[in-house]
Structures are given as C-alpha cells and as structure tokens.
Amino acid sequence: MARPDGSSALASAREAFLTYALTERGLARHSVEAYARDLADFVTFASRRGAARPRDLSRATITLYLLALRRRGRAASSVARRLAAIRAWTGFLLREGAIADDPAMDVAPARLPQRLPGVLTVGEVERLLAQPHGTSPLAVRDRAILELLYAAGLRVSELVALDVGDVRLEAEYVRCLGKGSKERIVPIGAPAVRAVQRYLAHGRPALATGRLRPALFLNRRGGRLTRQSVWMLLRAYAARANLRRPLGPHTLRHSFATHLLEGGADLRAVQEMLGHASVATTQRYTHLTRARLRDVYRRAHPRDQMAIGRRGG
C-alpha cells in the first residue's frame, strides 16, 4: 500500500496540477492554496485505500471519500467544493494522458440544501406591528409601512416605489411593479387599510413639504423613503418587540406567504400575490408549512403523545 506522506506518484501528480494552476492557468495564489488543502486530504484518503498512481483513482474511491466527508459532519457546500477540486485535478490528469478516463466525471455533486426563509409566528407579527406607538407623523407612517408589508407581501423595493395613487383603499388593494416591471394587484385587509388611511390623513401631510410629490411614504425631509430607511426602522421595531432572530423586510413577505398557505390559500393564488414567475419559487413555503404541521401533530396526536411518554418513561 502506498504511503500517504506525499512521496507517492499520486502526490507528485497533485503537485504537477498545482504548478499548472498557478503558472499556466494563472489562478490566484489563495485559490491554488485552497486546491492544495482539498486535494491533500483526498490524496491521503485515496492512498490509504491502495491508490499509488493516478490510474488507480476510481469513481468508487471518490464516492467513498465524499461519504466520509459527510460522516465527518462537513457541510454540503464544503463537500461540493472538494468534489470541484477533484474534478479540476482529474480533468488535468486526463488532458496530460496520466489517466485514460475521468473517474470524477459521473460522480454526483453534493446537493446543497434549499435555504428556507425565516418566518415569524402570527404572535410575533402582532408584537412587531404593535411597536410604532403614538400619534407622531413618523409613528403613524411606520405603522402603515409594517401593516402594508405584511398585508400585501411586498418587497421593500416595491414598497418604497409606491405612489399615493397605487393604493386603492376603497377597493382594498395595492398596485405595485415587481421584478421586470411586471404589474400586479394585491388585496389588502382592513387593518392595513385603516393604517394607510390614518397615515394619509395625519402623517403624510405633516411630512410633505410645499412641493407636491407622488411618493406614498415620505421621509422626515419630505422625500421618498429609501430601502435602507425601511431596513433600519424594521430592525429597531424588532428589537423593541424582543424578536431575537435576524429580521428584514423580506421576513414579513415570507411570513405573509407562509401564513396564507397555512390558512388554506391556494398555491397559485399566493404565487400571483407574491409576483413569482414560477410556482416552484412559491413552493418552498410549503416545506415550512409541512414542518409546522408535523410539529402540531407530534404535540397533539394521542398516539404520538403515548409514544413520547413511553420514550420519556
């Protein structure tokens, strides 16, 4: 069996690839150093399994290595990066004639887990929306902003782009321009309607300067509110509501979608309200609702409760 100490032909082939990557491909030194670390670990693994030369490398060895990484608790992104390094190396070996076939070609990359959006509970949303206190123009404005974000699932860019004429309070809907300048109509409920009515009557007139502006939400100088300002006010109110998790305007959009689906809304209708081009994008929220249903089941179903009791006893 070959020694995994770097003296084998396999280790020499690794060094040849690193030299090629640095001098001929012109990769940055830190990139080559990352290749060196990743491939050193793989060479050690392969050498311990009898691979002394490049032609000893096999698809099975690479697959076993990826499985070993997962058992070590490596993140899927780390496993995918290691496979990318191995593929770059074996591709080099194939071009150099050191191997007849590329053993990494058909190895499936590590599947990255889908990032699910952070979602507030209904109670947390209520606490957040209750934070803008008082009757000052800014407090009235901020309450309308929070209510509208949650009521319509707007992106922050869509919110700050709204003009006064885009909110039809008598018909209870808001018209916005989403990605690709695609217009959509989203219904809003009574709490949001009341909050915006109050803002238009008592908040916006105090913020508006002598110059007429179409923007719905104004800053203290009378100009259109910016996305950064919405981020800042939302984080301030989240801290005031003792919401410990990271929070941004998209959190209310995610919560809007999840709560609608949990309430029985049709997936296609939620897709239209969110302005998603593909229903597959909206479907990620169904993973969250299924997870919550499982939690409810485990807490409430009598058979599952008995099983928990037996495990605890």
Sine and cosine of phi, psi and omega as CSV:
sin_phi,cos_phi,sin_psi,cos_psi,sin_omega,cos_omega
0.00,0.00,0.63,-0.77,-0.03,-1.00
-0.94,0.34,0.53,-0.85,0.05,-1.00
-0.98,0.18,0.69,-0.72,0.01,-1.00
-1.00,0.03,0.56,0.83,-0.09,-1.00
-0.97,-0.23,0.16,0.99,0.07,-1.00
0.99,-0.11,-0.01,1.00,-0.03,-1.00
-1.00,-0.05,-0.07,1.00,-0.04,-1.00
-0.98,0.19,0.23,-0.97,0.07,-1.00
-0.90,0.44,-0.50,0.87,0.02,-1.00
-0.90,0.44,-0.70,0.72,0.03,-1.00
-0.91,0.40,-0.57,0.82,0.04,-1.00
-0.91,0.41,-0.63,0.78,0.04,-1.00
-0.90,0.43,-0.58,0.82,0.06,-1.00
-0.89,0.45,-0.70,0.71,-0.01,-1.00
-0.90,0.44,-0.60,0.80,0.02,-1.00
-0.90,0.44,-0.63,0.77,0.03,-1.00
-0.91,0.41,-0.66,0.75,-0.02,-1.00
-0.90,0.43,-0.63,0.78,0.06,-1.00
-0.90,0.44,-0.69,0.72,0.05,-1.00
-0.87,0.50,-0.71,0.71,-0.04,-1.00
-0.89,0.46,-0.59,0.81,-0.05,-1.00
-0.99,0.17,-0.70,0.72,-0.13,-0.99
-1.00,-0.04,-0.65,0.76,-0.07,-1.00
-1.00,-0.06,-0.67,0.74,0.03,-1.00
-0.99,0.14,-0.34,0.94,0.05,-1.00
0.94,0.34,0.49,0.87,0.03,-1.00
-0.93,0.37,0.47,-0.89,0.04,-1.00
-0.89,0.45,0.50,-0.86,-0.07,-1.00
-0.86,0.51,-0.63,0.78,-0.02,-1.00
-0.92,0.38,-0.50,0.86,0.06,-1.00
-0.93,0.36,-0.67,0.74,0.02,-1.00
-0.91,0.40,-0.61,0.79,0.03,-1.00
-0.91,0.42,-0.59,0.81,0.06,-1.00
-0.92,0.40,-0.67,0.74,0.10,-0.99
-0.85,0.53,-0.69,0.72,-0.05,-1.00
-0.87,0.49,-0.71,0.71,-0.01,-1.00
-0.90,0.43,-0.74,0.68,-0.06,-1.00
-0.90,0.44,-0.68,0.73,-0.05,-1.00
-0.96,0.27,-0.50,0.87,0.04,-1.00
-0.88,0.47,-0.65,0.76,0.01,-1.00
-0.91,0.41,-0.66,0.75,0.00,-1.00
-0.93,0.37,-0.65,0.76,0.02,-1.00
-0.87,0.49,-0.66,0.75,0.05,-1.00
-0.87,0.49,-0.73,0.69,0.00,-1.00
-0.87,0.49,-0.75,0.66,-0.05,-1.00
-0.92,0.40,-0.62,0.78,0.00,-1.00
-0.89,0.45,-0.64,0.77,0.01,-1.00
-0.92,0.40,-0.28,0.96,0.04,-1.00
-0.96,-0.27,0.36,0.93,0.17,-0.99
1.00,-0.08,0.03,1.00,0.00,-1.00
-0.99,0.10,0.91,-0.41,0.00,-1.00
-0.95,-0.31,-0.42,0.91,-0.05,-1.00
-0.78,-0.63,0.35,-0.94,0.01,-1.00
-0.80,0.61,-0.62,0.79,-0.04,-1.00
-0.93,0.36,-0.18,0.98,0.05,-1.00
-0.99,0.14,-0.22,0.98,0.00,-1.00
-0.93,0.36,0.62,-0.78,-0.02,-1.00
-0.66,-0.75,0.29,-0.96,0.07,-1.00
-0.87,0.50,-0.63,0.78,-0.01,-1.00
-0.89,0.46,-0.66,0.75,0.00,-1.00
-0.89,0.46,-0.69,0.72,-0.01,-1.00
-0.91,0.42,-0.68,0.73,0.01,-1.00
-0.89,0.47,-0.70,0.72,0.03,-1.00
-0.89,0.46,-0.58,0.81,0.03,-1.00
-0.90,0.43,-0.70,0.72,0.02,-1.00
-0.89,0.45,-0.63,0.78,0.05,-1.00
-0.90,0.43,-0.63,0.78,0.03,-1.00
-0.90,0.45,-0.63,0.78,0.04,-1.00
-0.88,0.48,-0.68,0.73,0.01,-1.00
-0.90,0.44,-0.64,0.77,0.02,-1.00
-0.91,0.40,-0.46,0.89,0.07,-1.00
-0.96,0.26,-0.11,0.99,0.00,-1.00
1.00,0.03,0.27,0.96,0.03,-1.00
-0.92,0.40,0.60,-0.80,0.05,-1.00
-0.92,0.39,0.45,-0.89,0.01,-1.00
-0.85,0.52,-0.58,0.82,0.02,-1.00
-0.91,0.42,-0.60,0.80,0.02,-1.00
-0.93,0.37,-0.66,0.75,0.03,-1.00
-0.90,0.45,-0.67,0.74,0.02,-1.00
-0.89,0.45,-0.60,0.80,0.02,-1.00
-0.92,0.39,-0.66,0.76,0.04,-1.00
-0.88,0.48,-0.68,0.74,0.01,-1.00
-0.90,0.44,-0.63,0.78,0.03,-1.00
-0.88,0.47,-0.63,0.78,0.03,-1.00
-0.91,0.41,-0.68,0.74,0.01,-1.00
-0.89,0.45,-0.67,0.74,0.00,-1.00
-0.90,0.44,-0.65,0.76,0.04,-1.00
-0.89,0.46,-0.64,0.76,-0.01,-1.00
-0.93,0.37,-0.75,0.66,-0.03,-1.00
-0.92,0.39,-0.52,0.85,0.09,-1.00
-0.89,0.45,-0.65,0.76,0.07,-1.00
-0.90,0.45,-0.70,0.71,-0.01,-1.00
-0.89,0.46,-0.60,0.80,0.02,-1.00
-0.92,0.40,-0.69,0.72,0.01,-1.00
-0.91,0.42,-0.53,0.85,-0.01,-1.00
-0.99,0.14,-0.12,0.99,0.00,-1.00
0.99,0.15,0.21,0.98,0.01,-1.00
-0.97,0.23,-0.36,0.93,0.06,-1.00
-0.70,-0.72,0.47,-0.88,-0.03,-1.00
-1.00,0.04,-0.50,0.87,0.00,-1.00
-0.71,-0.71,0.47,-0.88,0.00,-1.00
-1.00,0.03,0.94,-0.35,-0.05,-1.00
-0.95,0.30,-0.26,0.97,-0.03,-1.00
-1.00,-0.06,-0.11,0.99,-0.15,-0.99
-0.87,0.50,-0.69,0.72,-0.10,-0.99
-0.99,-0.17,0.15,0.99,0.02,-1.00
-0.98,0.22,0.80,-0.60,-0.03,-1.00
-0.95,0.31,0.72,-0.69,0.05,-1.00
-0.94,0.35,0.35,-0.94,0.05,-1.00
-0.91,0.42,0.76,-0.65,0.00,-1.00
-0.98,0.20,0.85,-0.52,0.01,-1.00
-0.96,0.27,0.73,-0.68,0.01,-1.00
-0.92,0.40,0.62,-0.79,0.01,-1.00
-0.93,0.36,0.77,-0.64,0.02,-1.00
-0.98,0.20,0.89,-0.46,0.01,-1.00
-1.00,-0.02,0.61,-0.79,-0.07,-1.00
-0.95,0.32,0.50,-0.86,0.10,-0.99
-0.95,0.32,0.68,-0.73,-0.06,-1.00
-0.73,-0.68,0.68,-0.73,0.10,-1.00
-1.00,0.08,0.47,-0.88,0.17,-0.99
-0.96,0.28,0.24,-0.97,0.04,-1.00
-0.87,0.49,-0.65,0.76,0.02,-1.00
-0.89,0.46,-0.64,0.77,0.03,-1.00
-0.92,0.40,-0.62,0.78,0.05,-1.00
-0.88,0.47,-0.70,0.71,0.00,-1.00
-0.87,0.49,-0.66,0.75,0.02,-1.00
-0.90,0.43,-0.65,0.76,0.00,-1.00
-0.91,0.42,-0.72,0.69,-0.05,-1.00
-0.92,0.40,-0.37,0.93,-0.02,-1.00
-0.99,0.10,-0.07,1.00,-0.14,-0.99
-0.96,0.29,-0.63,0.77,0.01,-1.00
-0.92,0.39,0.98,-0.20,-0.06,-1.00
-1.00,-0.09,0.36,-0.93,0.16,-0.99
1.00,-0.01,-0.04,-1.00,-0.08,-1.00
-0.89,-0.45,0.23,0.97,0.02,-1.00
-0.92,0.39,0.42,-0.91,0.00,-1.00
-0.82,0.57,-0.63,0.77,-0.02,-1.00
-0.94,0.34,-0.64,0.77,0.02,-1.00
-0.91,0.42,-0.67,0.74,0.02,-1.00
-0.90,0.43,-0.66,0.75,0.05,-1.00
-0.88,0.47,-0.73,0.69,-0.08,-1.00
-0.91,0.41,-0.58,0.81,0.06,-1.00
-0.90,0.44,-0.66,0.75,0.03,-1.00
-0.90,0.43,-0.63,0.78,0.02,-1.00
-0.88,0.47,-0.76,0.65,-0.04,-1.00
-0.90,0.43,-0.68,0.73,0.00,-1.00
-0.89,0.45,-0.65,0.76,-0.06,-1.00
-0.95,0.31,-0.63,0.78,0.04,-1.00
-0.85,0.53,-0.70,0.72,-0.05,-1.00
-0.98,0.19,-0.58,0.82,-0.06,-1.00
-0.94,0.35,-0.55,0.84,-0.10,-0.99
-0.91,-0.41,-0.10,1.00,-0.01,-1.00
0.89,0.45,0.59,0.81,-0.08,-1.00
-0.97,0.25,0.53,-0.85,0.25,-0.97
-0.95,0.30,0.45,-0.89,-0.04,-1.00
-0.90,0.44,-0.57,0.82,0.03,-1.00
-0.90,0.43,-0.57,0.82,0.03,-1.00
-0.95,0.33,-0.62,0.79,-0.01,-1.00
-0.89,0.46,-0.77,0.63,-0.09,-1.00
-0.95,0.31,-0.29,0.96,0.02,-1.00
-1.00,0.08,-0.13,0.99,-0.04,-1.00
-0.90,0.43,0.66,-0.75,0.19,-0.98
-0.97,-0.23,0.25,-0.97,-0.04,-1.00
-0.82,0.57,-0.65,0.76,-0.04,-1.00
-0.95,0.32,-0.15,0.99,-0.02,-1.00
-0.99,0.15,-0.26,0.97,0.00,-1.00
-0.97,-0.25,0.92,-0.39,0.00,-1.00
-0.98,-0.21,1.00,0.00,-0.14,-0.99
-0.93,0.36,-0.58,0.82,-0.02,-1.00
-0.92,0.39,-0.52,0.86,0.02,-1.00
-0.99,-0.10,-0.10,0.99,0.03,-1.00
0.86,0.51,0.81,0.59,0.13,-0.99
-0.49,-0.87,0.31,-0.95,0.06,-1.00
-0.82,-0.57,0.64,-0.77,0.05,-1.00
-0.95,-0.31,0.80,-0.60,-0.02,-1.00
-0.68,-0.74,0.32,-0.95,0.07,-1.00
-0.96,-0.27,0.89,-0.46,-0.01,-1.00
-1.00,-0.04,-0.40,-0.92,0.00,-1.00
-0.89,0.45,0.63,-0.78,-0.03,-1.00
0.95,0.32,0.36,0.93,-0.01,-1.00
0.83,0.55,0.53,0.85,0.01,-1.00
-1.00,0.05,0.86,-0.51,-0.04,-1.00
-0.99,0.17,0.62,-0.79,0.12,-0.99
-0.58,-0.81,0.42,-0.91,0.01,-1.00
-0.93,-0.37,0.81,-0.59,-0.03,-1.00
-0.83,-0.56,0.79,-0.61,0.06,-1.00
-0.94,0.35,0.48,-0.88,0.08,-1.00
-0.76,-0.65,0.50,-0.87,-0.06,-1.00
-1.00,0.04,0.05,-1.00,-0.08,-1.00
-0.87,0.50,-0.67,0.75,0.01,-1.00
-0.86,0.51,-0.66,0.75,0.01,-1.00
-0.93,0.36,-0.63,0.77,0.03,-1.00
-0.86,0.50,-0.72,0.69,-0.01,-1.00
-0.90,0.44,-0.65,0.76,-0.02,-1.00
-0.91,0.42,-0.67,0.74,0.01,-1.00
-0.94,0.34,-0.63,0.78,0.06,-1.00
-0.85,0.52,-0.70,0.72,-0.01,-1.00
-0.90,0.43,-0.64,0.76,0.02,-1.00
-0.90,0.43,-0.70,0.72,-0.01,-1.00
-0.91,0.41,-0.50,0.86,-0.03,-1.00
-1.00,0.08,-0.60,0.80,-0.17,-0.99
-0.83,-0.56,-0.29,0.96,-0.04,-1.00
-0.98,-0.22,-0.80,0.60,-0.08,-1.00
-0.90,0.44,-0.67,0.75,0.02,-1.00
-0.85,0.53,-0.55,0.84,0.00,-1.00
-0.97,0.26,-0.45,0.89,-0.01,-1.00
-1.00,0.05,-0.45,0.89,-0.05,-1.00
-0.94,0.35,0.66,-0.75,0.08,-1.00
-1.00,0.01,-0.10,-0.99,-0.02,-1.00
-0.89,0.46,-0.45,0.89,-0.03,-1.00
-0.98,0.18,0.76,-0.65,0.00,-1.00
-0.95,0.32,0.76,-0.65,0.01,-1.00
-0.77,-0.64,0.64,-0.77,-0.02,-1.00
-0.99,0.16,-0.29,0.96,-0.10,-0.99
-0.84,0.54,0.67,-0.74,0.04,-1.00
-0.95,0.31,-0.79,0.61,-0.07,-1.00
-0.97,-0.23,0.86,-0.51,-0.08,-1.00
-0.95,-0.33,0.47,-0.88,0.13,-0.99
-1.00,0.05,-0.02,-1.00,-0.08,-1.00
-0.92,0.38,-0.24,0.97,0.04,-1.00
-0.99,-0.14,0.04,1.00,0.05,-1.00
1.00,-0.04,0.02,1.00,0.02,-1.00
-1.00,-0.03,0.13,-0.99,0.02,-1.00
-0.91,0.42,0.69,-0.72,0.02,-1.00
-0.92,0.39,0.57,-0.82,-0.02,-1.00
-0.99,-0.17,0.28,-0.96,0.07,-1.00
-0.88,0.48,-0.66,0.75,-0.01,-1.00
-0.87,0.49,-0.61,0.79,0.01,-1.00
-0.91,0.41,-0.62,0.79,0.03,-1.00
-0.91,0.41,-0.67,0.74,0.07,-1.00
-0.84,0.55,-0.73,0.68,-0.07,-1.00
-0.90,0.43,-0.71,0.70,-0.04,-1.00
-0.93,0.36,-0.57,0.82,0.00,-1.00
-0.92,0.40,-0.68,0.73,0.02,-1.00
-0.91,0.42,-0.60,0.80,0.03,-1.00
-0.90,0.43,-0.68,0.73,0.00,-1.00
-0.95,0.32,-0.53,0.85,0.06,-1.00
-0.90,0.43,-0.66,0.75,0.05,-1.00
-0.90,0.43,-0.63,0.77,0.01,-1.00
-0.91,0.41,-0.50,0.86,0.00,-1.00
-1.00,0.03,0.07,1.00,-0.01,-1.00
0.86,0.51,0.63,0.78,0.10,-1.00
-1.00,-0.02,0.94,-0.34,-0.15,-0.99
-0.98,0.21,-0.44,0.90,-0.10,-0.99
-0.96,0.27,0.42,-0.91,0.07,-1.00
-0.86,0.52,0.67,-0.74,-0.13,-0.99
-0.66,-0.75,0.63,-0.77,0.10,-1.00
-0.51,-0.86,0.07,-1.00,0.01,-1.00
-0.84,0.55,-0.54,0.84,0.00,-1.00
-0.93,0.38,-0.35,0.93,0.02,-1.00
-0.89,0.46,-0.64,0.77,0.04,-1.00
-0.94,0.35,-0.55,0.84,0.07,-1.00
-0.91,0.41,-0.71,0.70,0.04,-1.00
-0.88,0.47,-0.66,0.75,-0.01,-1.00
-0.92,0.40,-0.66,0.75,0.07,-1.00
-0.81,0.59,-0.78,0.63,-0.04,-1.00
-0.91,0.42,-0.71,0.70,-0.04,-1.00
-0.91,0.42,-0.68,0.73,-0.03,-1.00
-0.92,0.38,-0.57,0.82,0.07,-1.00
-0.90,0.44,-0.72,0.70,-0.01,-1.00
-0.91,0.41,-0.62,0.78,0.05,-1.00
-0.91,0.42,-0.47,0.88,0.01,-1.00
-1.00,0.10,0.01,1.00,0.07,-1.00
0.98,-0.19,0.18,0.98,-0.01,-1.00
-0.92,0.39,0.51,-0.86,0.03,-1.00
-0.95,0.32,0.67,-0.74,-0.05,-1.00
-0.86,0.50,-0.65,0.76,-0.01,-1.00
-0.91,0.41,-0.59,0.80,0.02,-1.00
-0.92,0.40,-0.66,0.75,0.03,-1.00
-0.91,0.42,-0.62,0.78,0.06,-1.00
-0.84,0.54,-0.71,0.70,-0.02,-1.00
-0.91,0.41,-0.66,0.75,-0.01,-1.00
-0.92,0.39,-0.57,0.82,0.02,-1.00
-0.98,0.19,-0.35,0.94,-0.03,-1.00
0.98,0.19,0.46,0.89,0.04,-1.00
-0.98,0.21,0.70,-0.71,0.03,-1.00
-0.95,0.32,-0.52,0.85,-0.03,-1.00
-0.84,-0.55,0.64,-0.77,0.04,-1.00
-0.92,0.38,-0.36,0.93,0.03,-1.00
-0.88,0.47,-0.55,0.84,0.04,-1.00
-0.92,0.40,-0.63,0.77,0.00,-1.00
-0.94,0.33,-0.50,0.87,-0.08,-1.00
-0.90,0.44,-0.34,0.94,0.00,-1.00
-0.89,0.46,-0.42,0.91,0.03,-1.00
-0.95,0.32,-0.39,0.92,0.02,-1.00
-0.94,0.35,-0.43,0.90,0.08,-1.00
-0.89,0.45,-0.64,0.77,0.02,-1.00
-0.92,0.39,-0.69,0.73,-0.04,-1.00
-0.93,0.37,-0.59,0.81,0.05,-1.00
-0.91,0.42,-0.63,0.78,0.02,-1.00
-0.89,0.46,-0.65,0.76,0.02,-1.00
-0.93,0.37,-0.61,0.79,0.04,-1.00
-0.89,0.46,-0.62,0.78,0.04,-1.00
-0.90,0.44,-0.66,0.76,0.03,-1.00
-0.89,0.46,-0.69,0.73,0.03,-1.00
-0.88,0.48,-0.68,0.73,0.00,-1.00
-0.87,0.50,-0.74,0.68,-0.05,-1.00
-0.90,0.43,-0.53,0.85,0.01,-1.00
-0.99,0.17,-0.47,0.88,-0.21,-0.98
-0.93,-0.36,-0.48,0.88,-0.10,-1.00
-0.95,0.32,0.78,-0.63,-0.09,-1.00
-0.87,0.49,-0.61,0.79,-0.01,-1.00
-0.92,0.40,-0.64,0.77,0.01,-1.00
-0.93,0.36,-0.57,0.82,0.04,-1.00
-0.90,0.43,-0.62,0.78,0.04,-1.00
-0.91,0.42,-0.63,0.78,0.02,-1.00
-0.91,0.42,-0.63,0.78,0.05,-1.00
-0.90,0.44,-0.65,0.76,0.03,-1.00
-0.89,0.47,-0.64,0.76,0.01,-1.00
-0.92,0.38,-0.63,0.78,0.01,-1.00
-0.92,0.39,-0.63,0.78,-0.02,-1.00
-0.95,0.30,-0.47,0.88,-0.03,-1.00
-0.99,0.16,0.00,0.00,0.00,0.00
